[in-house]
Amino acid sequence: MQLHPYLRFGLFLAAALSIYLGVHYYLASWTARHFANLGATPAATRLAFWAIALLTVSAMLLNRAHPSDAARLTVYWAYVAIGVIFLWVSYVVMADLLETGLRLLYPGLDTAQFFGILVLALTAASAIWAVFDARKPPAFKHMELTVDSLPTELDGFTVVQLSDIHLSHTVHIEQVRETFARLASLEPDVYLFTGDVIDPGFPEEAEFQRICSGLKSRYGSYGVLGNHEYYYGVGKALRFYEKSGIRPLRQETITLPCGMQLSGIDDIRESRMRMEELDQALSKLDRNKPSIFLAHQPKQFERVAQAGASLILSGHTHDGQVFPFNLFVKLAFPKYYYGLHRLENTWIYITSGTFYWGPPMRFFSRSEIPVIKLRCGKKA
């Protein structure tokens, strides 16, 4: 049975809020145990942590109701706080496991103060590192891939992939302006956007549209919708893409004047795409000609490879964005999680994304912009 989108979102929101409050309860209990000398009762500590949790949520709601520069700055730091909480609880879980083991081996050993200070120090250092890493410009990742079906006249065909830009309260227009200015030196044949370009609430849409529509390439810019475009609203997202100079590819294949095929689908989960719909979209590919297939989420790539795609581009996973969240992302996408893969005659690249989502943090992952040059191989 398919649930109504609003009901699904409501259930997700309720589950997320319950987990979020539960995490704060756990951290409050840990703090009360490890810093009992602070004088606060466990109940007071839990109440303080829950107040912090509700303040971060309230900041986001306030910004949506009364947007302003001050509200945006508050939301930015609210997202930083969420990232810090995630890092903190990760270290607390690991520390609790170590402490339990030590207590079993050495009964009576008091490790509370040592692990309390250690966890706080690791959290602070990791959070500072993660915020600074996220502010670094995305790295250009250059690759050369040999494609058997590529004709000699297309040797050197260059693609720039932009994915998971996540225009939002924490990704600001200044970052976009600086990053897109660097793209001018690449002079690619085509720009390909693999979804999650925009989130709800971004206040500088018109400026992004001006910047993005100014991108220079031989054949223009094309893109697909990600799950966040569905949250934003499909109709609004399509208008946003078009005003940004991005030609949407929705379960369709087009052929550029040079003969390269471009094919793309909407986010496979949020569109509730059935396999027969995917197969129908793939049937439009001519397997005797070179092709690039765009999909936001790295799923059903075996089907795409069987249809004869030369290159599949995807995103969504962010390479985990913040350790140890990458371990959970790998569970969700065990086969195609990040990086370059080869499936028979098909190349696959899953990018970590141009920027980040939510907390402005990157920890043991890096924002990137893939620059892919296709080289002519032996013809089949």
N, C-alpha and C positions, 0 to 999 in steps of 0.2 A: 504494500500500500504506500503510495506517494503522499508525503505530508505537504501541506501548503507551505510555500516559501516563508511566509511570515511566522508560521508555527515552528518551522525548523529553526529560524533565526531566534525565536523566543526561547526555544529549548536550549539552543547553543548558548545564548546569553545567560540563561539561568544556571547552566552547568558551569560556564566560565566564571561567573560571579561566585558561585559556591566554592569552586576550587581556589579562587583568588583569596576569599576570606579564610578558607581553610589553611592556606599557606601562611597567612599572617598569624593565625592562631598557633600554628606549629612554631613559627619563629618567636612568637611571644613566649611560649612555654620554654623554648630553648634558652632565650635570653634570661628569663626568670631563674632557670637552673644554673646558668653559667656566670651570672652577675648578680647573685643574691645579695651581695654587699652594697648594691645601689640603694637598697632600702624600700623599693617599690614592691608591693604585694603582687603575686602572680595574676590576680584578677585585674589589678590596675594596669599591669603591663599588657595584658591581652586587650583591654579596653583601648589603650593608647595605640596599639598596632591596628586595631580595627578602625580607629578614627583616621589613621594615616591611609588605610586602604580606601575608605569612603571619600577622603579628601581628593585622592587621585582621580577617582571616578567622577566626583562632583566637578572637578576642574574641566574635564572633557565635556560634560553636559553644559556647563556654564558657557564654554566657548561656542558651542553649537547654538545656544539660545541668544547670547550677546557677544558675537565675535568682535575682537579688538586686538591690538598689538599686545596689550598686557595679558589678555586671556590666552593668546597663542603662546606667549613665553611661559605662562603657567602650565599649559598643556605639554610643552616641550619638556619641562622639568618633571612633570608627572610621569611622562614616558621614561625619562631617565630613572626615576624612582622605581618604576616597574621592572626595568632592566636590572637595577641593583638588587631588588628583592629576588629576582630569578637567580642571579649569581649567588646571592647569600644563601638561599634555601638549598642550592646545589651543593655548596660547601658544607652546610650543616648536615645534610643527609650523609655525605661521605665521612664527616667527622663523627657523627653518631655511630656509624658502623664501626669505625676504628675504636672509639671509646668502649663500645660494647665488647669488642674482642679483647681489648686490654683489661677490662674488668673481669672477664672470664679467666684470663691468664694470670692476672695479679689482683686478686680480691683485696679490696681496701685501698687501692691506688686512687688518689684524687687527681683527676686530669681536667677538671672543669675549667679552671682558670687558664691553663695552657691552651686548651682547644678553643676556649672562648676568644682569647686574644689572637690566636692563629687564624681562626675563621674570619674575624673582622678585618685583619690585615690583608688576607688573601682577597676578600671581597672588595675592599677599597682599592687595592692595586689593580685587580682585574677590571673593575668598573672604569677607572681612569684610563687604562690601556684601551678598553673597548670603545670608549667615547672618542678618544683621539684616533683610533684606527678607522672608525666610521667616518670621521671628518676628512680622511685622506681622499684625494681624487681617485676615482676608479682607474685601475691599471689597464692599459691596452694589452690584450692577450693575443699575440699574433700566431696564426697557424697556417700551414700550407697542406692541403688535402688533395690527394690524387683521386680523380673520378674517371672511371673507365669510359663512361658515355659522353664525356665532355668533348665537344669538337675543338679542333686546334684554334679556331677563331675566338673561342671563349677561354682559352688558356690565360690564367691570371684574373679571372672574374672574381671580384672582391666584394665581400659581404661584411657589413658592420651590424652586429646584433645588439639591440638595446632591450633590456628586459627588467621587470620589477623595479621601475623607477619610483613608484609609490609616492607620487606628489601628495603631500599631506602636511600635517602640523609639524612634523620633524624633518621633512625634506623640503628645503626652502628654495625659492627661485634663484637665489645667488649661487647655490650649488649647481643648479641646472645651467645657469648662464656660463659659469666657468667651465663646466664639463663639455657643453655643446660647442664652446669656442675652440676647445682642443680638437673636436671632430673635424674641423675645417681642413686640417693638414692631411687627413686620410684619403680624401677623394675616392670614395668607393663607387662601385657600380650601383649598389642598392643599400638602403637602410631597412632592416627588418626588426620590427617590434614584436616581442613574444609575450605581450600581456602584462597586466598589473601596472599600467602606466599611471593611473590616477585613483585616488581614494576620495571618499566624501569629505567635504569641508575645506578643500584646497582653495585659498582666496585669490590666487594669481593665475587663474586659468588663461585669461586673455594674453598675458605676457608669455606664458609657456607656449601658447599657440603661435604667437609671433616668432618666438625663437625657433621652435621646431619646424614650422613651415619654411623657415629660411635655410634648412639643411640642404647642402648641395651634393647631388649624386647624379650619375648618368641616367638612371631609370626611376628615381623617386624613392618614396618611403611606403612600406606596406606593413600591416600588423594584424594580430589576432586579439580577441578579447580574453582576458584572464578572469579568474574568479572575482577579483576586486572590481572589475568593470561591471560585473553582475550586481555587486553590492551597491555600486555607484548608481546603477540603472542603465540597462542596455541601450535604450533610446538616447539618453544623455551621453553615454560613452561613445556611441557612434557619431553623434554630432561633434563631440569633443575631438575624436580622431580626425574627422574630416576637416575641421577648422585648424587642426595641427598639421595638416598636409599628409596625414597617414591614410592610405587606402586600406579599408578593412577587408580581410579575406574571411568569409564566413561559409565554411563547407563548400569551397569553390577552388578552382584552379584557373590561373590565367597564364598566358605566355607572353613574355616580354618581347620587344622587337628583335632582340638578339637570339631568341629561341629558348632561353632559360624559362622553365616552368616554375611558378610560385603557387603553392597550395597551402591552405590553412583552415583550421577549425576553431570554433569557440571552445572555451574551457569545457573539457569533457565531463566534469562532474556537475558544475553549476547549470550547464545546459541540459543535463540529464540525457545526454546523447546515447542512443541505442546503437548497438554494434552494426546493425543493418544501415543506419544513417552514416556511420563512419565508413563502412564499406562502399556505400554509394558515393561519398565524397572522394574516396581514394580511386574509384573506378575512372575518374576523369583524368588521372595521370597517364601520360604516355611513357611507358617504361623504357622505350628506346631513345628517349631524350633526357637530358639532365634536368633535375628538379630539386627544389628546396621545399621542405614541408615544415610548417610552423604549427606548434601546439604549445599552449602554456604549460600544462602539466605533463611530466614524463611518463605517459601511460600508453599502452597498446602499441608500442613501437614495433613489435613483431609484425603486426598487421600492416603497418606503414611500410616496413622494409619489404614485405612480400609484394606490395603494390609497385615497388620499383623506385622508391624515392632515393635520390643520390645523397641527400643531406637532410637530417632532421635537426631543427633547432628548438630548444625548450628552455624553461626556467623554473620558477615557482619554489624550488627548494631552498634557495639562498645559500646553498652549501652549509645549511644549519644556522648560519648567521652568528649565533652565540653558543659557544661550548658551555655545557654539554648537551644543548638542545639538538645538536647535529646527530646524536645517537638515536633520538626518537624519530628524526626525519629519515634516517637510514632504515629504520624499521618500517616506515610507511612507504618508502621507495627503495626496496632492497637491491633492485637490479640496476636501475638508472637513477642515480642520486645526484652526481655532479661530474663534470668533466667530459673528456672525449672517449667515445666508445665506437666499436666497429661491429656491425651485425650483417654478416654476409657481405654484400656489396654496398651497404649503406653506412655512411658516417652519421654519428649522433653526437651532438654537443649540448650539454645542460649547463647553463651559466649560473654563477652565484648571484648575478644581478648587478644592475648599474649602481643602485644605492642600497637601501635597507627598508624594512617595514617595522613600524612601531617604535620601540626603544632605539634611539640613535646610537647603536652599538654594533661593533663587529669584534668578535673574540675568536681567534683561530680560524678566521675566514676573511676573505678580502673582496671588496667590490671590484667589478671588472667590466670591461667592454671587449668582447671577442671580435677580432678582425681576422676574417677567414678568407684566404686566397685559394681558389680552386685551380688545380693543375690537371692538364690533360694526361690521361693514362692510355692503356691499350684499349682499343674498342672491342666490345663483346662480339 
